[in-house]
């Protein structure tokens, strides 16, 4: 999925892979991945929502400023499964 207008090229997963979102402009790029294979999202306007099960939803919104906004979980994660964000 790609927005119609943005300051850079934005791609958001349509499911079936682990590549959540990518932003690129010229030779510069940034990609966000997900640990598990993503389900097919429901899409409304510029937002893709992935039902991760167990009450958790991952949403990605493609913004015109070329920075995808992500948020995860409609409830607090279990203590045995903490949320982690990694950046190389």
C-alpha positions in Angstrom: 0.0 0.0 0.0 1.3 3.4 -0.9 -0.2 6.9 -0.1 -1.1 9.1 -3.1 0.9 12.1 -1.9 3.8 12.2 0.5 7.2 13.9 0.8 8.9 10.5 0.2 8.0 7.0 -1.0 6.1 5.2 1.7 5.2 1.5 1.5 3.1 -0.3 4.2 2.7 -4.1 4.2 -0.5 -5.6 2.8 0.2 -8.7 4.9 1.8 -12.0 4.4 5.3 -10.8 5.2 7.4 -9.3 8.1 8.1 -5.9 6.4 5.8 -3.5 8.3 6.7 -0.2 6.6 9.4 1.5 4.6 10.2 5.1 3.7 12.7 6.1 1.1 13.8 9.3 -0.7 16.6 9.2 -3.1 19.4 7.0 -1.6 18.1 7.3 1.9 15.7 4.7 3.4 14.3 3.5 6.6 12.4 0.2 7.1 10.4 -1.2 10.0 9.9 -4.9 10.4 7.7 -7.1 12.6 8.9 -10.3 14.3 6.0 -12.5 13.0 4.3 -12.7 9.6 1.7 -9.9 9.4 -1.9 -10.7 8.8 -3.8 -8.9 6.0 -4.7 -5.5 7.5 -8.0 -3.7 7.4 -7.4 -0.3 5.7 -9.2 3.0 6.4 -8.0 6.1 4.7 -4.3 6.3 5.4 -4.2 3.7 8.2 -3.6 0.0 8.1 -4.7 -2.0 11.2 -3.3 -5.5 11.8 -5.3 -7.8 14.1 -2.5 -9.6 16.0 -4.9 -11.7 18.1 -5.4 -11.8 21.9 -6.8 -8.3 21.9 -3.8 -6.7 20.2 -3.9 -4.5 17.1 -1.0 -2.9 15.4 -1.7 0.2 13.4 0.4 2.1 10.9 -0.6 5.5 9.5 1.2 6.9 6.4 1.8 10.6 6.9 2.5 13.2 4.3 5.7 14.1 6.3 7.1 10.7 5.1 7.4 9.2 8.6 5.1 6.3 9.3 3.4 6.4 12.7 3.0 3.1 14.4 1.2 2.1 17.6 0.6 -1.3 19.0 -1.7 -3.1 21.4 -5.2 -2.3 22.5 -4.3 -3.7 26.0 -1.2 -4.0 28.2 1.2 -6.8 27.1 1.5 -9.8 29.5 4.5 -9.7 31.8 5.8 -12.8 30.1 5.7 -11.1 26.7 7.0 -7.6 27.1 6.9 -5.1 24.2 10.3 -4.4 22.6 11.4 -1.9 20.1 14.7 -2.4 18.4 16.7 0.0 16.3 20.0 -1.0 14.6 
